[in-house]
Amino acid sequence: MSFCKTCGCPVVRTAKHCRRHQQNGPRAKPLDERFWTSVLIASDADCWIWQKSKDRKGYGKFGTGSMKDGTRRIEIASRMAWIITHGEIEDGLFVCHRCDNPSCCNPSHLYLGTCADNLQEMHGKGRFRNKKWLSVDQVEKIKSLLDSRTNASISRELGISSSVVSRIRIGQSYKG
């Protein structure tokens, strides 16, 4: 049997520390060091690829904080790369990729922008897949039909998703 080198409690197998001290103890790596060891860093011009857990769209996931004190959060790896390199991100801004690679954490490939900036860039590069931009006239027509028609009937008539009509109805999309 082995014992934790920090507190002396018994540990399983050949571990040097108990679970408490392995994860959150005095020997835990600093956040930035723990983050960058999970990134495959290439040249400054190349993408630096996140090597650990990713979401279904390919964005890296990085855990911060502690479950013990309730500060545990899962952050998008590119956001953490920005925060570690440049500091906090103002409310309403997103970390956008110049390289269009969701796994990239190279700070020189990242920039801050609004949701509108990101959508405009996506549309300009042809990455707005299976989405339909609505014209001002289409949005006005939808708004005029909201009082007398269901979302489903409006969406069938205009060939759009009923969820788009629903978001217009409740004010989440195409405000104004």
Secondary structure per residue as TSV (DSSP state, phi and psi in degrees):
chain	resnum	aa	ss	phi	psi
A	1	M	-	360.0	142.6
A	2	S	E	-110.5	167.2
A	3	F	E	-130.3	148.3
A	4	C	-	-61.4	131.3
A	5	K	T	-73.6	-12.9
A	6	T	T	-93.7	-49.7
A	7	C	T	-114.5	-13.3
A	8	G	-	87.1	1.3
A	9	C	-	-74.0	153.4
A	10	P	E	-64.6	142.1
A	11	V	E	-123.6	156.8
A	12	V	S	-83.9	144.3
A	13	R	T	58.5	-133.9
A	14	T	T	-106.8	22.1
A	15	A	-	-66.4	148.2
A	16	K	S	-87.0	-24.4
A	17	H	S	-135.4	155.9
A	18	C	-	-69.4	168.5
A	19	R	H	-56.5	-41.9
A	20	R	H	-59.9	-43.6
A	21	H	H	-85.7	-22.1
A	22	Q	H	-66.3	-42.9
A	23	Q	H	-89.4	-40.3
A	24	N	H	-125.8	10.4
A	25	G	S	-83.2	-173.1
A	26	P	T	-65.6	-17.0
A	27	R	T	-97.1	5.4
A	28	A	-	-64.6	143.2
A	29	K	-	-70.5	149.6
A	30	P	-	-60.7	152.2
A	31	L	H	-53.0	-48.5
A	32	D	H	-64.7	-37.8
A	33	E	H	-67.2	-42.8
A	34	R	H	-62.8	-39.1
A	35	F	H	-65.3	-54.7
A	36	W	H	-68.1	-21.2
A	37	T	T	-72.0	-11.9
A	38	S	T	-96.6	5.9
A	39	V	E	-116.8	131.6
A	40	L	E	-83.7	101.2
A	41	I	-	-89.1	124.7
A	42	A	-	-110.1	-151.3
A	43	S	-	-70.6	166.0
A	44	D	T	-60.0	-30.0
A	45	A	T	-80.9	-23.4
A	46	D	S	-87.3	162.0
A	47	C	-	-70.1	141.7
A	48	W	-	-102.4	110.2
A	49	I	E	-90.2	131.0
A	50	W	E	-68.4	129.2
A	51	Q	-	-100.3	-10.6
A	52	K	S	-101.5	-149.3
A	53	S	-	-59.5	140.9
A	54	K	B	-132.8	154.6
A	55	D	-	-82.4	-179.0
A	56	R	T	-67.9	-16.8
A	57	K	T	-93.7	-2.1
A	58	G	S	97.4	1.8
A	59	Y	-	-78.6	134.3
A	60	G	B	-65.7	148.6
A	61	K	E	-118.7	131.3
A	62	F	E	-133.0	126.4
A	63	G	E	-86.4	134.4
A	64	T	E	-126.5	163.4
A	65	G	S	76.5	-168.6
A	66	S	-	-129.6	138.1
A	67	M	T	-69.2	-29.7
A	68	K	T	-61.8	-43.1
A	69	D	T	-101.5	7.8
A	70	G	T	78.8	14.4
A	71	T	-	-98.5	6.5
A	72	R	-	-63.8	130.4
A	73	R	E	-141.6	149.3
A	74	I	E	-105.2	120.4
A	75	E	E	-108.1	154.0
A	76	I	E	-73.5	132.4
A	77	A	H	-58.0	-39.2
A	78	S	H	-65.8	-34.0
A	79	R	H	-64.1	-42.7
A	80	M	H	-65.1	-38.5
A	81	A	H	-59.7	-42.3
A	82	W	H	-64.9	-47.7
A	83	I	H	-61.8	-44.1
A	84	I	H	-64.5	-38.9
A	85	T	H	-82.8	-43.1
A	86	H	H	-116.0	-15.5
A	87	G	-	106.2	-173.4
A	88	E	-	-59.2	159.1
A	89	I	-	-109.4	128.2
A	90	E	-	-65.1	150.8
A	91	D	T	-58.1	140.9
A	92	G	T	88.5	-5.4
A	93	L	-	-106.1	149.3
A	94	F	E	-117.7	153.7
A	95	V	E	-90.6	117.2
A	96	C	E	-108.5	153.6
A	97	H	E	-105.0	124.0
A	98	R	S	-69.6	-30.2
A	99	C	S	-87.4	-7.3
A	100	D	-	61.6	24.5
A	101	N	-	-111.0	107.5
A	102	P	T	-62.6	-22.1
A	103	S	T	-86.2	-5.1
A	104	C	B	-75.3	134.6
A	105	C	-	-121.6	12.9
A	106	N	-	-70.0	116.5
A	107	P	G	-57.8	-28.0
A	108	S	G	-75.4	-10.9
A	109	H	G	-96.6	-3.6
A	110	L	E	-108.0	149.2
A	111	Y	E	-149.3	158.9
A	112	L	E	-91.7	139.0
A	113	G	E	-156.8	167.8
A	114	T	-	-82.6	171.1
A	115	C	H	-59.2	-41.6
A	116	A	H	-62.5	-40.6
A	117	D	H	-59.9	-45.5
A	118	N	H	-65.3	-43.4
A	119	L	H	-64.7	-39.9
A	120	Q	H	-63.7	-43.0
A	121	E	H	-64.7	-43.2
A	122	M	H	-58.8	-45.7
A	123	H	H	-64.9	-42.7
A	124	G	H	-63.9	-31.9
A	125	K	T	-93.0	1.6
A	126	G	T	74.9	25.8
A	127	R	-	-100.5	9.7
A	128	F	-	-88.2	72.1
A	129	R	T	-68.5	135.8
A	130	N	T	50.5	27.7
A	131	K	-	-116.6	152.5
A	132	K	-	-124.1	121.8
A	133	W	-	-75.7	133.5
A	134	L	-	-95.7	138.9
A	135	S	-	-77.2	165.2
A	136	V	H	-59.1	-40.4
A	137	D	H	-62.6	-41.6
A	138	Q	H	-64.3	-42.5
A	139	V	H	-63.7	-42.7
A	140	E	H	-62.4	-39.4
A	141	K	H	-63.7	-44.1
A	142	I	H	-59.7	-46.4
A	143	K	H	-63.2	-34.1
A	144	S	H	-72.0	-25.0
A	145	L	H	-91.0	-10.7
A	146	L	T	-60.1	-36.3
A	147	D	T	-72.8	-27.1
A	148	S	T	-111.4	-8.1
A	149	R	S	-132.1	161.1
A	150	T	-	-84.4	161.7
A	151	N	H	-58.7	-42.1
A	152	A	H	-63.0	-43.1
A	153	S	H	-69.4	-37.4
A	154	I	H	-65.7	-43.8
A	155	S	H	-65.6	-37.7
A	156	R	H	-64.3	-43.1
A	157	E	H	-63.1	-40.8
A	158	L	H	-95.4	-5.4
A	159	G	T	70.0	36.6
A	160	I	S	-125.5	170.5
A	161	S	-	-71.6	143.5
A	162	S	H	-67.4	-23.8
A	163	S	H	-68.3	-30.5
A	164	V	H	-65.7	-45.0
A	165	V	H	-62.0	-42.3
A	166	S	H	-60.9	-43.1
A	167	R	H	-66.5	-33.5
A	168	I	H	-67.7	-43.1
A	169	R	H	-58.9	-42.5
A	170	I	T	-93.7	2.4
A	171	G	T	86.2	17.9
A	172	Q	S	-87.1	-24.8
A	173	S	S	-128.7	150.2
A	174	Y	S	51.5	52.6
A	175	K	-	-70.9	157.6
A	176	G	-	114.3	360.0
